[in-house]
Amino acid sequence: VAPPTPTVAIAAQASASVAEGSSFTRTIAFSDGEDSGGDGWAYNVTWNDGVVQTGTTATQSFELTRSAPDGDAALNAALNATITVSDTSGTDSDVENLALTVNNVAPTATVSGAGTIAEGSVYTLTVGAITDPGTDSRTQYTIAWGDGLTESFTPAEWTAAAGSFTHTYADGPGDATITVSTTDEDGSFTLGTQDLTIANVAP
């Protein structure tokens, strides 16, 4: 005797995207022409990064939620899920796939300092802690002082500075925009900027 035709059918899943560090949520709906006999349904969601989510439901849907890991700015991080729903009172089941793209989020930091400095004086720039929802490894930092000079820092040098950096502007009057940047495996990003007016000092 031929086995009965499976009656569980998961609704087709469209691909989706989410920012790294955020949570992705979707209602997974399915149908069962023979119902479950009152025992409900079991579901299994297996992601290609090793995360497995299981559970049961008394209705013909369940909420799928997971956090998004690190994303890649150039290629993005592709997560693929295999979704299986089974009738717990029989052998009926169905499988559907879900593709989730995790997008990189650029790091940022608070950059602050005085809005005016006299030429020849030492200017102090303060850079706060870097905010980045991804697990990125930064390899370089730079400060473009806006007068044609740019300083580069290794991660160790950046840590040792403890967020305080100094520079002397040789000549004024003029305006400058200080740009603080960093580089990680996803690319180079501007952490923040500070506008500055360089005041002339009379001889």
C-alpha positions as CSV (number, residue, x, y, z in Angstrom):
1,V,0.0,0.0,0.0
2,A,1.4,3.4,-1.0
3,P,2.0,5.8,1.9
4,P,-0.5,8.6,2.3
5,T,0.3,11.9,0.5
6,P,1.8,14.3,3.0
7,T,-0.7,17.1,3.9
8,V,1.6,19.5,5.8
9,A,2.6,22.4,3.5
10,I,4.8,25.3,4.7
11,A,4.2,28.6,3.0
12,A,7.0,29.6,0.6
13,Q,9.6,31.8,2.3
14,A,10.8,35.0,0.6
15,S,14.4,36.0,1.2
16,A,15.1,38.7,3.8
17,S,17.8,41.0,5.1
18,V,18.7,42.3,8.6
19,A,21.4,44.5,10.0
20,E,24.1,42.8,12.1
21,G,23.4,42.9,15.8
22,S,19.6,43.1,15.2
23,S,16.9,40.5,15.6
24,F,15.1,38.9,12.7
25,T,11.5,37.8,13.3
26,R,9.1,36.1,10.9
27,T,5.8,34.2,11.3
28,I,6.2,30.8,9.6
29,A,2.7,29.7,8.5
30,F,1.8,26.2,7.2
31,S,-1.3,24.2,6.4
32,D,-2.4,20.6,7.2
33,G,-5.3,19.3,5.3
34,E,-5.8,16.4,7.8
35,D,-5.1,18.6,10.8
36,S,-3.0,17.1,13.7
37,G,-5.5,15.0,15.5
38,G,-5.3,17.5,18.4
39,D,-1.7,16.8,19.1
40,G,-0.2,19.9,17.4
41,W,2.9,20.2,15.2
42,A,6.6,20.1,15.8
43,Y,9.1,22.3,14.0
44,N,12.8,22.3,13.5
45,V,14.8,25.2,12.0
46,T,18.4,24.4,11.2
47,W,20.7,27.3,10.2
48,N,23.9,26.9,8.2
49,D,25.9,28.5,11.0
50,G,25.0,25.7,13.4
51,V,22.1,27.3,15.2
52,V,19.2,24.9,15.7
53,Q,15.7,26.0,16.9
54,T,13.0,23.5,17.8
55,G,9.6,23.6,19.4
56,T,5.9,22.7,19.1
57,T,2.8,24.7,18.2
58,A,-0.9,24.1,18.7
59,T,-1.7,26.4,15.7
60,Q,-0.6,26.3,12.1
61,S,2.1,28.9,12.6
62,F,5.0,29.8,14.8
63,E,7.3,32.7,15.4
64,L,10.9,32.4,14.1
65,T,13.3,34.8,15.8
66,R,17.1,34.9,15.9
67,S,19.8,37.4,16.4
68,A,22.0,38.4,13.4
69,P,25.7,37.7,13.8
70,D,28.5,39.7,12.1
71,G,27.9,40.9,8.6
72,D,30.3,41.7,5.8
73,A,30.2,45.0,4.0
74,A,31.4,43.6,0.6
75,L,29.9,40.2,0.4
76,N,27.3,40.2,3.3
77,A,26.9,37.2,5.5
78,A,24.4,34.7,4.1
79,L,22.4,32.7,6.6
80,N,20.3,29.8,5.2
81,A,17.7,28.0,7.3
82,T,16.1,24.6,6.6
83,I,12.6,24.7,8.1
84,T,10.8,21.4,8.8
85,V,7.3,21.1,10.2
86,S,5.9,17.7,11.2
87,D,2.4,16.5,12.3
88,T,3.0,15.0,15.7
89,S,0.2,12.6,15.4
90,G,1.4,11.0,12.2
91,T,4.2,11.0,9.6
92,D,3.3,14.1,7.5
93,S,5.9,16.8,7.2
94,D,7.2,19.5,4.8
95,V,10.5,21.3,4.3
96,E,11.1,24.9,3.2
97,N,14.2,27.1,2.9
98,L,14.8,30.6,4.1
99,A,17.7,32.8,2.9
100,L,18.7,35.7,5.3
101,T,21.3,38.3,4.4
102,V,23.1,40.0,7.3
103,N,24.3,43.5,6.4
104,N,27.3,45.1,7.9
105,V,26.8,48.2,10.1
106,A,29.6,50.8,10.0
107,P,31.3,51.6,13.3
108,T,30.9,55.1,14.8
109,A,32.4,57.1,17.7
110,T,31.8,60.4,19.3
111,V,34.4,62.9,18.1
112,S,34.7,66.2,20.0
113,G,37.0,69.2,20.6
114,A,37.1,73.0,20.8
115,G,35.6,74.8,17.8
116,T,38.4,77.4,17.7
117,I,42.2,77.2,18.2
118,A,44.8,79.8,17.8
119,E,47.6,79.1,15.3
120,G,50.6,77.6,17.0
121,S,48.7,76.2,19.9
122,V,48.2,72.6,20.8
123,Y,44.7,71.3,19.9
124,T,43.2,68.3,21.8
125,L,40.8,66.0,20.1
126,T,38.7,63.5,22.1
127,V,37.4,60.3,20.5
128,G,35.0,58.2,22.5
129,A,34.5,54.5,22.5
130,I,33.7,52.9,19.2
131,T,30.2,51.5,18.7
132,D,30.0,48.5,16.4
133,P,27.3,45.7,16.6
134,G,29.6,43.4,14.6
135,T,32.6,41.5,15.9
136,D,35.1,43.2,13.7
137,S,38.9,43.4,14.1
138,R,40.2,46.9,13.5
139,T,43.7,47.0,12.1
140,Q,44.3,50.7,11.7
141,Y,43.1,54.2,12.8
142,T,43.7,57.5,11.1
143,I,43.1,61.2,12.0
144,A,43.1,63.6,9.1
145,W,43.6,66.9,10.8
146,G,42.2,69.0,7.9
147,D,45.5,70.9,7.3
148,G,47.0,68.3,4.9
149,L,48.5,66.2,7.7
150,T,47.2,62.7,8.5
151,E,48.3,60.5,11.4
152,S,48.0,56.7,11.4
153,F,47.8,54.6,14.6
154,T,48.1,50.9,15.2
155,P,45.5,49.3,17.5
156,A,48.0,49.3,20.4
157,E,48.8,53.0,19.8
158,W,45.2,53.9,19.7
159,T,44.5,52.1,22.9
160,A,47.4,53.8,24.6
161,A,46.1,57.2,23.7
162,A,42.9,56.6,25.7
163,G,40.8,58.7,23.4
164,S,43.0,61.9,23.6
165,F,45.0,63.1,20.6
166,T,46.9,66.4,20.1
167,H,47.9,68.4,17.1
168,T,49.5,71.8,16.4
169,Y,48.1,73.9,13.6
170,A,50.9,76.0,12.2
171,D,49.1,78.7,10.4
172,G,45.8,80.6,10.4
173,P,43.3,82.0,9.8
174,G,41.3,79.2,8.2
175,D,38.8,76.4,8.6
176,A,39.5,72.7,9.0
177,T,37.5,69.5,9.3
178,I,39.1,66.8,11.3
179,T,38.1,63.3,10.1
180,V,38.7,60.2,12.3
181,S,38.6,56.8,10.5
182,T,39.2,53.1,11.1
183,T,39.8,50.1,8.9
184,D,38.6,46.5,9.6
185,E,38.0,43.4,7.6
186,D,34.9,45.0,6.1
187,G,36.6,48.1,4.8
188,S,37.5,51.7,5.9
189,F,34.9,53.8,7.7
190,T,34.7,57.3,9.0
191,L,34.0,57.2,12.8
192,G,33.3,60.9,13.1
193,T,34.3,64.5,12.3
194,Q,34.9,67.8,14.0
195,D,34.8,71.2,12.5
196,L,37.4,73.7,13.6
197,T,38.4,77.4,13.0
198,I,42.1,78.2,13.1
199,A,42.5,81.8,14.4
200,N,45.4,84.0,13.3
201,V,47.7,85.4,16.0
202,A,49.0,88.9,15.3
203,P,52.8,89.2,15.2
